[in-house]
Amino acid sequence: MKKELRKAIIAGNWKMNKTRPEAQQLINELKPIANGIGCEVVICVPFTSLAAAVEAVKDTGIKVGAQNVHFEANGAYTGEISAVMLKEIGAEYVIIGHSERRQYFGETDETVNKRTKAALAGGLIPIVCVGELLWEREANITEEVVSRQIKLAFAGIGAADAAKTVIAYEPVWAIGTGVTATNEQAQEACKLIRGRLEALYGKSVADSVTIQYGGSMNAQNAAELLAKEDVDGGLIGGASLKAADFGVIIKAATVG
Ligand code: 13P
């Protein structure tokens, strides 16, 4: 992390977990842990818990995010939720293009781009997810894959908007598997992403964008990953569902 240049952000991606009472309980456990902490703490909860989460984090520094957003503001899109709706309910962040959405729900680089634009237009901070599959890493095309994902995600987005985004590098083979990228692999990919941003928008934007690592980040490995220069935070799945583990990670981001 380089805190003098950019914000350290630890975000929990709760995925499809926690009913409203369960969400309230986890937030109650998190509150004392996050009190006075020296990094941005975000919890990305299921749509059904957004209102309860926004209410529960009042008067704390914890921010609330969603896990997806539709690209239209309203209309005949059964089952979808727009940026306007998320903003109105009090969400500040939204995860876009998570690999589970790409894998199971037909998300493409094009829809990631449209959702990112919609989130920015709606005043939300997009957490744009990129990352290679296992076979892509084994075929030595990680750089090509991640570069393409970044280029397409940011197509048509200006520098001022790009500077407002957060990017999460999540190698798909590391998500939910217990296999973490090595510190060096995480650093290398985050640096590559920063280089792509620099090519698109110049050094000052590239230097200012928070780039997270995600994929089996946990209480044991967080400090080492966050010690890397271009790893500015984490997008945490499983370990964000346990207050004690998430607490260790946000403390590691405070110290780093
Ligand atoms: P895990 O931390 O469970 O591997 O999940 C990572 C992730 O997908 C965060 O978005």
Residues whose N, C-alpha, C, O or C-beta is under 5 A from the ligand:
A	BS01	13P	N13 A174 I175 G176 T177 G214 G215 S216 M217 L235 I236 G237 G238 A239
